[in-house]
Amino acid sequence: MVRELVKEKLEVIMKKEMTNFFDHEHPELKNAKNGHYKRPFDTKYGRIDPLHVPRDRDNAFQTEMFQPYGRQQA
């Protein structure tokens, strides 16, 4: 139950982060959201599998929550 809550919150934060990236930080980028990709992610509450990470067509956005290819919470 805790993992589901953590998963939901992480996904909401990443969506907001992406919206902020394109709307406020880089409005000059004419980029389109392109769904999400799934990946496993380890937290102190256990593994979240799958975590849905938002992506864009040009791969300009990278979440600040974890490093690319990182599988554990910092």
CHARMM-style PDB file with segment names, atoms N, HN, CA, C and O in Angstrom:
ATOM      1  N   MET     1       0.822  -1.188   0.000  1.00  0.00      PROA
ATOM      2  CA  MET     1       0.000   0.000   0.000  1.00  0.00      PROA
ATOM      3  C   MET     1       0.878   1.269   0.000  1.00  0.00      PROA
ATOM      4  O   MET     1       0.591   2.234  -0.708  1.00  0.00      PROA
ATOM      5  N   VAL     2       1.927   1.245   0.791  1.00  0.00      PROA
ATOM      6  HN  VAL     2       2.160   0.461   1.367  1.00  0.00      PROA
ATOM      7  CA  VAL     2       2.831   2.398   0.845  1.00  0.00      PROA
ATOM      8  C   VAL     2       3.545   2.562  -0.499  1.00  0.00      PROA
ATOM      9  O   VAL     2       3.717   3.684  -0.976  1.00  0.00      PROA
ATOM     10  N   ARG     3       3.961   1.449  -1.110  1.00  0.00      PROA
ATOM     11  HN  ARG     3       3.821   0.538  -0.722  1.00  0.00      PROA
ATOM     12  CA  ARG     3       4.632   1.529  -2.418  1.00  0.00      PROA
ATOM     13  C   ARG     3       3.721   2.147  -3.466  1.00  0.00      PROA
ATOM     14  O   ARG     3       4.181   2.935  -4.292  1.00  0.00      PROA
ATOM     15  N   GLU     4       2.433   1.803  -3.449  1.00  0.00      PROA
ATOM     16  HN  GLU     4       2.060   1.162  -2.778  1.00  0.00      PROA
ATOM     17  CA  GLU     4       1.476   2.371  -4.417  1.00  0.00      PROA
ATOM     18  C   GLU     4       1.372   3.875  -4.227  1.00  0.00      PROA
ATOM     19  O   GLU     4       1.336   4.624  -5.204  1.00  0.00      PROA
ATOM     20  N   LEU     5       1.323   4.323  -2.976  1.00  0.00      PROA
ATOM     21  HN  LEU     5       1.353   3.715  -2.183  1.00  0.00      PROA
ATOM     22  CA  LEU     5       1.250   5.758  -2.683  1.00  0.00      PROA
ATOM     23  C   LEU     5       2.527   6.461  -3.162  1.00  0.00      PROA
ATOM     24  O   LEU     5       2.455   7.523  -3.781  1.00  0.00      PROA
ATOM     25  N   VAL     6       3.683   5.875  -2.877  1.00  0.00      PROA
ATOM     26  HN  VAL     6       3.741   5.013  -2.374  1.00  0.00      PROA
ATOM     27  CA  VAL     6       4.957   6.460  -3.311  1.00  0.00      PROA
ATOM     28  C   VAL     6       5.000   6.518  -4.830  1.00  0.00      PROA
ATOM     29  O   VAL     6       5.419   7.529  -5.395  1.00  0.00      PROA
ATOM     30  N   LYS     7       4.576   5.455  -5.500  1.00  0.00      PROA
ATOM     31  HN  LYS     7       4.235   4.634  -5.041  1.00  0.00      PROA
ATOM     32  CA  LYS     7       4.558   5.410  -6.967  1.00  0.00      PROA
ATOM     33  C   LYS     7       3.694   6.529  -7.530  1.00  0.00      PROA
ATOM     34  O   LYS     7       4.118   7.252  -8.432  1.00  0.00      PROA
ATOM     35  N   GLU     8       2.486   6.673  -7.003  1.00  0.00      PROA
ATOM     36  HN  GLU     8       2.141   6.085  -6.271  1.00  0.00      PROA
ATOM     37  CA  GLU     8       1.575   7.720  -7.484  1.00  0.00      PROA
ATOM     38  C   GLU     8       2.189   9.100  -7.311  1.00  0.00      PROA
ATOM     39  O   GLU     8       2.134   9.922  -8.225  1.00  0.00      PROA
ATOM     40  N   LYS     9       2.771   9.362  -6.152  1.00  0.00      PROA
ATOM     41  HN  LYS     9       2.816   8.694  -5.409  1.00  0.00      PROA
ATOM     42  CA  LYS     9       3.345  10.688  -5.881  1.00  0.00      PROA
ATOM     43  C   LYS     9       4.553  10.964  -6.767  1.00  0.00      PROA
ATOM     44  O   LYS     9       4.706  12.078  -7.270  1.00  0.00      PROA
ATOM     45  N   LEU    10       5.416   9.962  -6.967  1.00  0.00      PROA
ATOM     46  HN  LEU    10       5.291   9.057  -6.559  1.00  0.00      PROA
ATOM     47  CA  LEU    10       6.575  10.146  -7.842  1.00  0.00      PROA
ATOM     48  C   LEU    10       6.138  10.470  -9.268  1.00  0.00      PROA
ATOM     49  O   LEU    10       6.718  11.344  -9.913  1.00  0.00      PROA
ATOM     50  N   GLU    11       5.127   9.774  -9.757  1.00  0.00      PROA
ATOM     51  HN  GLU    11       4.656   9.064  -9.234  1.00  0.00      PROA
ATOM     52  CA  GLU    11       4.648  10.010 -11.121  1.00  0.00      PROA
ATOM     53  C   GLU    11       4.017  11.387 -11.261  1.00  0.00      PROA
ATOM     54  O   GLU    11       4.203  12.047 -12.284  1.00  0.00      PROA
ATOM     55  N   VAL    12       3.274  11.835 -10.249  1.00  0.00      PROA
ATOM     56  HN  VAL    12       3.124  11.300  -9.418  1.00  0.00      PROA
ATOM     57  CA  VAL    12       2.679  13.171 -10.290  1.00  0.00      PROA
ATOM     58  C   VAL    12       3.772  14.239 -10.279  1.00  0.00      PROA
ATOM     59  O   VAL    12       3.700  15.214 -11.027  1.00  0.00      PROA
ATOM     60  N   ILE    13       4.779  14.053  -9.434  1.00  0.00      PROA
ATOM     61  HN  ILE    13       4.838  13.261  -8.827  1.00  0.00      PROA
ATOM     62  CA  ILE    13       5.876  15.020  -9.353  1.00  0.00      PROA
ATOM     63  C   ILE    13       6.607  15.115 -10.688  1.00  0.00      PROA
ATOM     64  O   ILE    13       6.925  16.214 -11.140  1.00  0.00      PROA
ATOM     65  N   MET    14       6.878  13.969 -11.325  1.00  0.00      PROA
ATOM     66  HN  MET    14       6.619  13.076 -10.957  1.00  0.00      PROA
ATOM     67  CA  MET    14       7.594  13.994 -12.603  1.00  0.00      PROA
ATOM     68  C   MET    14       6.762  14.653 -13.706  1.00  0.00      PROA
ATOM     69  O   MET    14       7.319  15.344 -14.559  1.00  0.00      PROA
ATOM     70  N   LYS    15       5.449  14.454 -13.705  1.00  0.00      PROA
ATOM     71  HN  LYS    15       4.997  13.892 -13.013  1.00  0.00      PROA
ATOM     72  CA  LYS    15       4.594  15.113 -14.699  1.00  0.00      PROA
ATOM     73  C   LYS    15       4.622  16.621 -14.510  1.00  0.00      PROA
ATOM     74  O   LYS    15       4.716  17.371 -15.482  1.00  0.00      PROA
ATOM     75  N   LYS    16       4.539  17.068 -13.255  1.00  0.00      PROA
ATOM     76  HN  LYS    16       4.462  16.458 -12.466  1.00  0.00      PROA
ATOM     77  CA  LYS    16       4.596  18.510 -12.961  1.00  0.00      PROA
ATOM     78  C   LYS    16       5.963  19.078 -13.333  1.00  0.00      PROA
ATOM     79  O   LYS    16       6.064  20.189 -13.855  1.00  0.00      PROA
ATOM     80  N   GLU    17       6.999  18.314 -13.062  1.00  0.00      PROA
ATOM     81  HN  GLU    17       6.917  17.412 -12.638  1.00  0.00      PROA
ATOM     82  CA  GLU    17       8.358  18.730 -13.396  1.00  0.00      PROA
ATOM     83  C   GLU    17       8.499  18.917 -14.910  1.00  0.00      PROA
ATOM     84  O   GLU    17       9.123  19.880 -15.356  1.00  0.00      PROA
ATOM     85  N   MET    18       7.933  18.015 -15.691  1.00  0.00      PROA
ATOM     86  HN  MET    18       7.426  17.233 -15.329  1.00  0.00      PROA
ATOM     87  CA  MET    18       7.997  18.110 -17.146  1.00  0.00      PROA
ATOM     88  C   MET    18       7.203  19.317 -17.652  1.00  0.00      PROA
ATOM     89  O   MET    18       7.668  20.044 -18.529  1.00  0.00      PROA
ATOM     90  N   THR    19       6.024  19.524 -17.106  1.00  0.00      PROA
ATOM     91  HN  THR    19       5.647  18.933 -16.393  1.00  0.00      PROA
ATOM     92  CA  THR    19       5.209  20.675 -17.488  1.00  0.00      PROA
ATOM     93  C   THR    19       5.951  21.976 -17.191  1.00  0.00      PROA
ATOM     94  O   THR    19       5.975  22.883 -18.023  1.00  0.00      PROA
ATOM     95  N   ASN    20       6.550  22.066 -16.018  1.00  0.00      PROA
ATOM     96  HN  ASN    20       6.530  21.329 -15.342  1.00  0.00      PROA
ATOM     97  CA  ASN    20       7.317  23.252 -15.640  1.00  0.00      PROA
ATOM     98  C   ASN    20       8.518  23.446 -16.576  1.00  0.00      PROA
ATOM     99  O   ASN    20       8.828  24.574 -16.958  1.00  0.00      PROA
ATOM    100  N   PHE    21       9.181  22.366 -16.939  1.00  0.00      PROA
ATOM    101  HN  PHE    21       8.929  21.450 -16.628  1.00  0.00      PROA
ATOM    102  CA  PHE    21      10.343  22.427 -17.826  1.00  0.00      PROA
ATOM    103  C   PHE    21       9.987  23.078 -19.157  1.00  0.00      PROA
ATOM    104  O   PHE    21      10.710  23.952 -19.634  1.00  0.00      PROA
ATOM    105  N   PHE    22       8.883  22.657 -19.756  1.00  0.00      PROA
ATOM    106  HN  PHE    22       8.296  21.947 -19.369  1.00  0.00      PROA
ATOM    107  CA  PHE    22       8.511  23.173 -21.079  1.00  0.00      PROA
ATOM    108  C   PHE    22       7.747  24.494 -21.021  1.00  0.00      PROA
ATOM    109  O   PHE    22       7.898  25.324 -21.918  1.00  0.00      PROA
ATOM    110  N   ASP    23       6.940  24.705 -20.002  1.00  0.00      PROA
ATOM    111  HN  ASP    23       6.817  24.031 -19.274  1.00  0.00      PROA
ATOM    112  CA  ASP    23       6.125  25.924 -19.945  1.00  0.00      PROA
ATOM    113  C   ASP    23       6.873  27.120 -19.379  1.00  0.00      PROA
ATOM    114  O   ASP    23       6.632  28.250 -19.805  1.00  0.00      PROA
ATOM    115  N   HSD    24       7.782  26.897 -18.420  1.00  0.00      PROA
ATOM    116  HN  HSD    24       7.977  25.980 -18.074  1.00  0.00      PROA
ATOM    117  CA  HSD    24       8.408  28.021 -17.733  1.00  0.00      PROA
ATOM    118  C   HSD    24       9.913  28.118 -17.948  1.00  0.00      PROA
ATOM    119  O   HSD    24      10.430  29.215 -18.162  1.00  0.00      PROA
ATOM    120  N   GLU    25      10.624  27.002 -17.897  1.00  0.00      PROA
ATOM    121  HN  GLU    25      10.204  26.111 -17.723  1.00  0.00      PROA
ATOM    122  CA  GLU    25      12.069  27.048 -18.017  1.00  0.00      PROA
ATOM    123  C   GLU    25      12.544  27.149 -19.468  1.00  0.00      PROA
ATOM    124  O   GLU    25      13.499  27.865 -19.767  1.00  0.00      PROA
ATOM    125  N   HSD    26      11.865  26.424 -20.369  1.00  0.00      PROA
ATOM    126  HN  HSD    26      11.089  25.842 -20.126  1.00  0.00      PROA
ATOM    127  CA  HSD    26      12.276  26.400 -21.778  1.00  0.00      PROA
ATOM    128  C   HSD    26      11.066  26.536 -22.707  1.00  0.00      PROA
ATOM    129  O   HSD    26      10.753  25.608 -23.453  1.00  0.00      PROA
ATOM    130  N   PRO    27      10.388  27.682 -22.665  1.00  0.00      PROA
ATOM    131  CA  PRO    27       9.216  27.839 -23.540  1.00  0.00      PROA
ATOM    132  C   PRO    27       9.584  27.911 -25.023  1.00  0.00      PROA
ATOM    133  O   PRO    27       8.724  27.740 -25.887  1.00  0.00      PROA
ATOM    134  N   GLU    28      10.858  28.164 -25.316  1.00  0.00      PROA
ATOM    135  HN  GLU    28      11.557  28.303 -24.614  1.00  0.00      PROA
ATOM    136  CA  GLU    28      11.289  28.240 -26.710  1.00  0.00      PROA
ATOM    137  C   GLU    28      11.329  26.864 -27.376  1.00  0.00      PROA
ATOM    138  O   GLU    28      11.315  26.770 -28.604  1.00  0.00      PROA
ATOM    139  N   LEU    29      11.377  25.820 -26.594  1.00  0.00      PROA
ATOM    140  HN  LEU    29      11.389  25.896 -25.597  1.00  0.00      PROA
ATOM    141  CA  LEU    29      11.396  24.470 -27.158  1.00  0.00      PROA
ATOM    142  C   LEU    29       9.997  24.087 -27.616  1.00  0.00      PROA
ATOM    143  O   LEU    29       9.051  24.075 -26.829  1.00  0.00      PROA
ATOM    144  N   LYS    30       9.884  23.781 -28.873  1.00  0.00      PROA
ATOM    145  HN  LYS    30      10.653  23.790 -29.513  1.00  0.00      PROA
ATOM    146  CA  LYS    30       8.598  23.325 -29.415  1.00  0.00      PROA
ATOM    147  C   LYS    30       8.640  21.804 -29.437  1.00  0.00      PROA
ATOM    148  O   LYS    30       8.940  21.188 -30.460  1.00  0.00      PROA
ATOM    149  N   ASN    31       8.343  21.236 -28.330  1.00  0.00      PROA
ATOM    150  HN  ASN    31       8.100  21.737 -27.499  1.00  0.00      PROA
ATOM    151  CA  ASN    31       8.477  19.804 -28.146  1.00  0.00      PROA
ATOM    152  C   ASN    31       7.133  19.223 -27.736  1.00  0.00      PROA
ATOM    153  O   ASN    31       6.310  19.917 -27.140  1.00  0.00      PROA
ATOM    154  N   ALA    32       6.915  17.986 -28.046  1.00  0.00      PROA
ATOM    155  HN  ALA    32       7.584  17.423 -28.530  1.00  0.00      PROA
ATOM    156  CA  ALA    32       5.659  17.337 -27.699  1.00  0.00      PROA
ATOM    157  C   ALA    32       5.905  16.221 -26.699  1.00  0.00      PROA
ATOM    158  O   ALA    32       6.900  15.501 -26.779  1.00  0.00      PROA
ATOM    159  N   LYS    33       4.996  16.093 -25.771  1.00  0.00      PROA
ATOM    160  HN  LYS    33       4.187  16.678 -25.706  1.00  0.00      PROA
ATOM    161  CA  LYS    33       5.062  14.968 -24.843  1.00  0.00      PROA
ATOM    162  C   LYS    33       4.846  13.688 -25.641  1.00  0.00      PROA
ATOM    163  O   LYS    33       4.115  13.670 -26.632  1.00  0.00      PROA
ATOM    164  N   ASN    34       5.483  12.642 -25.201  1.00  0.00      PROA
ATOM    165  HN  ASN    34       6.077  12.656 -24.396  1.00  0.00      PROA
ATOM    166  CA  ASN    34       5.418  11.392 -25.942  1.00  0.00      PROA
ATOM    167  C   ASN    34       5.170  10.217 -24.993  1.00  0.00      PROA
ATOM    168  O   ASN    34       5.882   9.214 -25.030  1.00  0.00      PROA
ATOM    169  N   GLY    35       4.167  10.357 -24.158  1.00  0.00      PROA
ATOM    170  HN  GLY    35       3.589  11.172 -24.128  1.00  0.00      PROA
ATOM    171  CA  GLY    35       3.802   9.262 -23.264  1.00  0.00      PROA
ATOM    172  C   GLY    35       4.798   9.067 -22.143  1.00  0.00      PROA
ATOM    173  O   GLY    35       5.269  10.034 -21.545  1.00  0.00      PROA
ATOM    174  N   HSD    36       5.117   7.827 -21.861  1.00  0.00      PROA
ATOM    175  HN  HSD    36       4.735   7.041 -22.347  1.00  0.00      PROA
ATOM    176  CA  HSD    36       6.022   7.489 -20.773  1.00  0.00      PROA
ATOM    177  C   HSD    36       6.737   6.182 -21.099  1.00  0.00      PROA
ATOM    178  O   HSD    36       6.357   5.449 -22.012  1.00  0.00      PROA
ATOM    179  N   TYR    37       7.771   5.920 -20.333  1.00  0.00      PROA
ATOM    180  HN  TYR    37       8.080   6.516 -19.591  1.00  0.00      PROA
ATOM    181  CA  TYR    37       8.408   4.608 -20.407  1.00  0.00      PROA
ATOM    182  C   TYR    37       8.364   3.992 -19.016  1.00  0.00      PROA
ATOM    183  O   TYR    37       8.272   4.695 -18.009  1.00  0.00      PROA
ATOM    184  N   LYS    38       8.431   2.691 -18.981  1.00  0.00      PROA
ATOM    185  HN  LYS    38       8.506   2.120 -19.799  1.00  0.00      PROA
ATOM    186  CA  LYS    38       8.342   1.963 -17.715  1.00  0.00      PROA
ATOM    187  C   LYS    38       9.725   1.520 -17.288  1.00  0.00      PROA
ATOM    188  O   LYS    38      10.558   1.138 -18.111  1.00  0.00      PROA
ATOM    189  N   ARG    39       9.956   1.579 -15.979  1.00  0.00      PROA
ATOM    190  HN  ARG    39       9.280   1.890 -15.311  1.00  0.00      PROA
ATOM    191  CA  ARG    39      11.235   1.135 -15.442  1.00  0.00      PROA
ATOM    192  C   ARG    39      11.071   0.718 -13.990  1.00  0.00      PROA
ATOM    193  O   ARG    39      10.217   1.255 -13.285  1.00  0.00      PROA
ATOM    194  N   PRO    40      11.869  -0.221 -13.542  1.00  0.00      PROA
ATOM    195  CA  PRO    40      11.852  -0.563 -12.122  1.00  0.00      PROA
ATOM    196  C   PRO    40      12.595   0.512 -11.334  1.00  0.00      PROA
ATOM    197  O   PRO    40      13.512   1.150 -11.851  1.00  0.00      PROA
ATOM    198  N   PHE    41      12.197   0.707 -10.093  1.00  0.00      PROA
ATOM    199  HN  PHE    41      11.452   0.189  -9.673  1.00  0.00      PROA
ATOM    200  CA  PHE    41      12.828   1.715  -9.259  1.00  0.00      PROA
ATOM    201  C   PHE    41      12.796   1.232  -7.822  1.00  0.00      PROA
ATOM    202  O   PHE    41      11.732   0.884  -7.309  1.00  0.00      PROA
ATOM    203  N   ASP    42      13.950   1.204  -7.163  1.00  0.00      PROA
ATOM    204  HN  ASP    42      14.814   1.486  -7.580  1.00  0.00      PROA
ATOM    205  CA  ASP    42      14.057   0.723  -5.787  1.00  0.00      PROA
ATOM    206  C   ASP    42      13.990   1.884  -4.821  1.00  0.00      PROA
ATOM    207  O   ASP    42      14.697   2.877  -4.989  1.00  0.00      PROA
ATOM    208  N   THR    43      13.138   1.767  -3.799  1.00  0.00      PROA
ATOM    209  HN  THR    43      12.564   0.960  -3.662  1.00  0.00      PROA
ATOM    210  CA  THR    43      13.017   2.759  -2.739  1.00  0.00      PROA
ATOM    211  C   THR    43      13.235   2.055  -1.411  1.00  0.00      PROA
ATOM    212  O   THR    43      13.381   0.833  -1.371  1.00  0.00      PROA
ATOM    213  N   LYS    44      13.258   2.808  -0.336  1.00  0.00      PROA
ATOM    214  HN  LYS    44      13.140   3.800  -0.368  1.00  0.00      PROA
ATOM    215  CA  LYS    44      13.406   2.176   0.976  1.00  0.00      PROA
ATOM    216  C   LYS    44      12.145   1.407   1.360  1.00  0.00      PROA
ATOM    217  O   LYS    44      12.145   0.660   2.338  1.00  0.00      PROA
ATOM    218  N   TYR    45      11.074   1.588   0.592  1.00  0.00      PROA
ATOM    219  HN  TYR    45      11.074   2.196  -0.202  1.00  0.00      PROA
ATOM    220  CA  TYR    45       9.827   0.864   0.835  1.00  0.00      PROA
ATOM    221  C   TYR    45       9.707  -0.378  -0.036  1.00  0.00      PROA
ATOM    222  O   TYR    45       8.722  -1.109   0.057  1.00  0.00      PROA
ATOM    223  N   GLY    46      10.697  -0.619  -0.874  1.00  0.00      PROA
ATOM    224  HN  GLY    46      11.498  -0.025  -0.949  1.00  0.00      PROA
ATOM    225  CA  GLY    46      10.675  -1.767  -1.770  1.00  0.00      PROA
ATOM    226  C   GLY    46      10.704  -1.333  -3.224  1.00  0.00      PROA
ATOM    227  O   GLY    46      10.741  -0.141  -3.531  1.00  0.00      PROA
ATOM    228  N   ARG    47      10.687  -2.313  -4.113  1.00  0.00      PROA
ATOM    229  HN  ARG    47      10.657  -3.281  -3.864  1.00  0.00      PROA
ATOM    230  CA  ARG    47      10.766  -2.048  -5.553  1.00  0.00      PROA
ATOM    231  C   ARG    47       9.417  -1.598  -6.096  1.00  0.00      PROA
ATOM    232  O   ARG    47       8.377  -2.187  -5.799  1.00  0.00      PROA
ATOM    233  N   ILE    48       9.459  -0.538  -6.900  1.00  0.00      PROA
ATOM    234  HN  ILE    48      10.303  -0.060  -7.141  1.00  0.00      PROA
ATOM    235  CA  ILE    48       8.282  -0.078  -7.638  1.00  0.00      PROA
ATOM    236  C   ILE    48       8.484  -0.545  -9.073  1.00  0.00      PROA
ATOM    237  O   ILE    48       9.425  -0.128  -9.749  1.00  0.00      PROA
ATOM    238  N   ASP    49       7.603  -1.401  -9.520  1.00  0.00      PROA
ATOM    239  HN  ASP    49       6.839  -1.739  -8.971  1.00  0.00      PROA
ATOM    240  CA  ASP    49       7.759  -1.965 -10.861  1.00  0.00      PROA
ATOM    241  C   ASP    49       6.384  -2.137 -11.482  1.00  0.00      PROA
ATOM    242  O   ASP    49       5.641  -3.010 -11.035  1.00  0.00      PROA
ATOM    243  N   PRO    50       6.012  -1.384 -12.451  1.00  0.00      PROA
ATOM    244  CA  PRO    50       6.805  -0.377 -13.157  1.00  0.00      PROA
ATOM    245  C   PRO    50       6.509   1.034 -12.658  1.00  0.00      PROA
ATOM    246  O   PRO    50       5.397   1.333 -12.222  1.00  0.00      PROA
ATOM    247  N   LEU    51       7.512   1.884 -12.729  1.00  0.00      PROA
ATOM    248  HN  LEU    51       8.415   1.641 -13.083  1.00  0.00      PROA
ATOM    249  CA  LEU    51       7.356   3.318 -12.512  1.00  0.00      PROA
ATOM    250  C   LEU    51       7.238   3.940 -13.895  1.00  0.00      PROA
ATOM    251  O   LEU    51       8.068   3.673 -14.764  1.00  0.00      PROA
ATOM    252  N   HSD    52       6.219   4.764 -14.112  1.00  0.00      PROA
ATOM    253  HN  HSD    52       5.544   4.981 -13.406  1.00  0.00      PROA
ATOM    254  CA  HSD    52       6.004   5.399 -15.421  1.00  0.00      PROA
ATOM    255  C   HSD    52       6.697   6.752 -15.432  1.00  0.00      PROA
ATOM    256  O   HSD    52       6.300   7.669 -14.713  1.00  0.00      PROA
ATOM    257  N   VAL    53       7.729   6.870 -16.246  1.00  0.00      PROA
ATOM    258  HN  VAL    53       8.052   6.125 -16.829  1.00  0.00      PROA
ATOM    259  CA  VAL    53       8.523   8.095 -16.349  1.00  0.00      PROA
ATOM    260  C   VAL    53       8.125   8.824 -17.631  1.00  0.00      PROA
ATOM    261  O   VAL    53       8.213   8.245 -18.714  1.00  0.00      PROA
ATOM    262  N   PRO    54       7.686  10.092 -17.532  1.00  0.00      PROA
ATOM    263  CA  PRO    54       7.271  10.821 -18.738  1.00  0.00      PROA
ATOM    264  C   PRO    54       8.457  11.085 -19.665  1.00  0.00      PROA
ATOM    265  O   PRO    54       9.597  11.226 -19.223  1.00  0.00      PROA
ATOM    266  N   ARG    55       8.153  11.146 -20.962  1.00  0.00      PROA
ATOM    267  HN  ARG    55       7.226  11.031 -21.321  1.00  0.00      PROA
ATOM    268  CA  ARG    55       9.197  11.433 -21.942  1.00  0.00      PROA
ATOM    269  C   ARG    55       8.650  12.381 -22.999  1.00  0.00      PROA
ATOM    270  O   ARG    55       7.439  12.552 -23.143  1.00  0.00      PROA
ATOM    271  N   ASP    56       9.578  12.993 -23.736  1.00  0.00      PROA
ATOM    272  HN  ASP    56      10.561  12.854 -23.619  1.00  0.00      PROA
ATOM    273  CA  ASP    56       9.190  13.886 -24.824  1.00  0.00      PROA
ATOM    274  C   ASP    56       9.845  13.396 -26.110  1.00  0.00      PROA
ATOM    275  O   ASP    56      10.757  12.570 -26.077  1.00  0.00      PROA
ATOM    276  N   ARG    57       9.378  13.905 -27.227  1.00  0.00      PROA
ATOM    277  HN  ARG    57       8.637  14.575 -27.253  1.00  0.00      PROA
ATOM    278  CA  ARG    57       9.838  13.417 -28.538  1.00  0.00      PROA
ATOM    279  C   ARG    57      11.332  13.632 -28.777  1.00  0.00      PROA
ATOM    280  O   ARG    57      11.995  12.769 -29.353  1.00  0.00      PROA
ATOM    281  N   ASP    58      11.864  14.769 -28.343  1.00  0.00      PROA
ATOM    282  HN  ASP    58      11.326  15.469 -27.876  1.00  0.00      PROA
ATOM    283  CA  ASP    58      13.263  15.092 -28.618  1.00  0.00      PROA
ATOM    284  C   ASP    58      14.207  14.723 -27.475  1.00  0.00      PROA
ATOM    285  O   ASP    58      15.406  14.989 -27.560  1.00  0.00      PROA
ATOM    286  N   ASN    59      13.695  14.126 -26.427  1.00  0.00      PROA
ATOM    287  HN  ASN    59      12.721  13.909 -26.358  1.00  0.00      PROA
ATOM    288  CA  ASN    59      14.483  13.712 -25.272  1.00  0.00      PROA
ATOM    289  C   ASN    59      15.206  14.893 -24.614  1.00  0.00      PROA
ATOM    290  O   ASN    59      16.334  14.755 -24.142  1.00  0.00      PROA
ATOM    291  N   ALA    60      14.548  16.049 -24.589  1.00  0.00      PROA
ATOM    292  HN  ALA    60      13.631  16.162 -24.972  1.00  0.00      PROA
ATOM    293  CA  ALA    60      15.130  17.239 -23.974  1.00  0.00      PROA
ATOM    294  C   ALA    60      14.923  17.235 -22.459  1.00  0.00      PROA
ATOM    295  O   ALA    60      15.723  17.813 -21.723  1.00  0.00      PROA
ATOM    296  N   PHE    61      13.867  16.594 -21.996  1.00  0.00      PROA
ATOM    297  HN  PHE    61      13.217  16.125 -22.594  1.00  0.00      PROA
ATOM    298  CA  PHE    61      13.530  16.578 -20.575  1.00  0.00      PROA
ATOM    299  C   PHE    61      14.188  15.391 -19.878  1.00  0.00      PROA
ATOM    300  O   PHE    61      14.140  14.263 -20.369  1.00  0.00      PROA
ATOM    301  N   GLN    62      14.803  15.660 -18.730  1.00  0.00      PROA
ATOM    302  HN  GLN    62      14.842  16.577 -18.331  1.00  0.00      PROA
ATOM    303  CA  GLN    62      15.336  14.612 -17.870  1.00  0.00      PROA
ATOM    304  C   GLN    62      14.943  14.956 -16.443  1.00  0.00      PROA
ATOM    305  O   GLN    62      15.254  16.043 -15.957  1.00  0.00      PROA
ATOM    306  N   THR    63      14.271  14.050 -15.777  1.00  0.00      PROA
ATOM    307  HN  THR    63      14.019  13.167 -16.172  1.00  0.00      PROA
ATOM    308  CA  THR    63      13.819  14.310 -14.417  1.00  0.00      PROA
ATOM    309  C   THR    63      15.000  14.531 -13.473  1.00  0.00      PROA
ATOM    310  O   THR    63      16.078  13.973 -13.674  1.00  0.00      PROA
ATOM    311  N   GLU    64      14.789  15.336 -12.463  1.00  0.00      PROA
ATOM    312  HN  GLU    64      13.912  15.789 -12.300  1.00  0.00      PROA
ATOM    313  CA  GLU    64      15.810  15.600 -11.454  1.00  0.00      PROA
ATOM    314  C   GLU    64      15.724  14.607 -10.302  1.00  0.00      PROA
ATOM    315  O   GLU    64      16.553  14.640  -9.393  1.00  0.00      PROA
ATOM    316  N   MET    65      14.733  13.727 -10.331  1.00  0.00      PROA
ATOM    317  HN  MET    65      14.059  13.700 -11.069  1.00  0.00      PROA
ATOM    318  CA  MET    65      14.515  12.808  -9.217  1.00  0.00      PROA
ATOM    319  C   MET    65      15.557  11.699  -9.154  1.00  0.00      PROA
ATOM    320  O   MET    65      15.856  11.191  -8.073  1.00  0.00      PROA
ATOM    321  N   PHE    66      16.111  11.320 -10.300  1.00  0.00      PROA
ATOM    322  HN  PHE    66      15.869  11.732 -11.178  1.00  0.00      PROA
ATOM    323  CA  PHE    66      17.144  10.289 -10.325  1.00  0.00      PROA
ATOM    324  C   PHE    66      17.960  10.438 -11.598  1.00  0.00      PROA
ATOM    325  O   PHE    66      17.524  11.071 -12.560  1.00  0.00      PROA
ATOM    326  N   GLN    67      19.140   9.853 -11.593  1.00  0.00      PROA
ATOM    327  HN  GLN    67      19.494   9.339 -10.812  1.00  0.00      PROA
ATOM    328  CA  GLN    67      20.032   9.908 -12.740  1.00  0.00      PROA
ATOM    329  C   GLN    67      19.540   8.962 -13.836  1.00  0.00      PROA
ATOM    330  O   GLN    67      18.878   7.967 -13.539  1.00  0.00      PROA
ATOM    331  N   PRO    68      19.857   9.260 -15.098  1.00  0.00      PROA
ATOM    332  CA  PRO    68      19.512   8.319 -16.163  1.00  0.00      PROA
ATOM    333  C   PRO    68      20.115   6.949 -15.858  1.00  0.00      PROA
ATOM    334  O   PRO    68      21.265   6.847 -15.430  1.00  0.00      PROA
ATOM    335  N   TYR    69      19.353   5.937 -16.075  1.00  0.00      PROA
ATOM    336  HN  TYR    69      18.419   6.021 -16.423  1.00  0.00      PROA
ATOM    337  CA  TYR    69      19.741   4.551 -15.827  1.00  0.00      PROA
ATOM    338  C   TYR    69      19.917   4.223 -14.357  1.00  0.00      PROA
ATOM    339  O   TYR    69      20.262   3.091 -14.019  1.00  0.00      PROA
ATOM    340  N   GLY    70      19.687   5.188 -13.473  1.00  0.00      PROA
ATOM    341  HN  GLY    70      19.407   6.107 -13.747  1.00  0.00      PROA
ATOM    342  CA  GLY    70      19.751   4.907 -12.044  1.00  0.00      PROA
ATOM    343  C   GLY    70      18.541   4.091 -11.622  1.00  0.00      PROA
ATOM    344  O   GLY    70      17.444   4.302 -12.139  1.00  0.00      PROA
ATOM    345  N   ARG    71      18.717   3.191 -10.721  1.00  0.00      PROA
ATOM    346  HN  ARG    71      19.608   3.020 -10.302  1.00  0.00      PROA
ATOM    347  CA  ARG    71      17.619   2.327 -10.296  1.00  0.00      PROA
ATOM    348  C   ARG    71      17.277   2.472  -8.824  1.00  0.00      PROA
ATOM    349  O   ARG    71      16.401   1.774  -8.313  1.00  0.00      PROA
ATOM    350  N   GLN    72      17.978   3.394  -8.130  1.00  0.00      PROA
ATOM    351  HN  GLN    72      18.689   3.961  -8.545  1.00  0.00      PROA
ATOM    352  CA  GLN    72      17.730   3.565  -6.709  1.00  0.00      PROA
ATOM    353  C   GLN    72      17.533   5.028  -6.380  1.00  0.00      PROA
ATOM    354  O   GLN    72      18.081   5.922  -7.026  1.00  0.00      PROA
ATOM    355  N   GLN    73      16.735   5.238  -5.359  1.00  0.00      PROA
ATOM    356  HN  GLN    73      16.289   4.512  -4.835  1.00  0.00      PROA
ATOM    357  CA  GLN    73      16.488   6.586  -4.880  1.00  0.00      PROA
ATOM    358  C   GLN    73      17.740   7.103  -4.192  1.00  0.00      PROA
ATOM    359  O   GLN    73      18.363   6.383  -3.411  1.00  0.00      PROA
ATOM    360  N   ALA    74      18.108   8.327  -4.473  1.00  0.00      PROA
ATOM    361  HN  ALA    74      17.602   8.912  -5.107  1.00  0.00      PROA
ATOM    362  CA  ALA    74      19.322   8.900  -3.878  1.00  0.00      PROA
ATOM    363  C   ALA    74      19.080   9.342  -2.462  1.00  0.00      PROA
ATOM    364  OT1 ALA    74      19.993   9.847  -1.809  1.00  0.00      PROA
TER     365      ALA     74
END
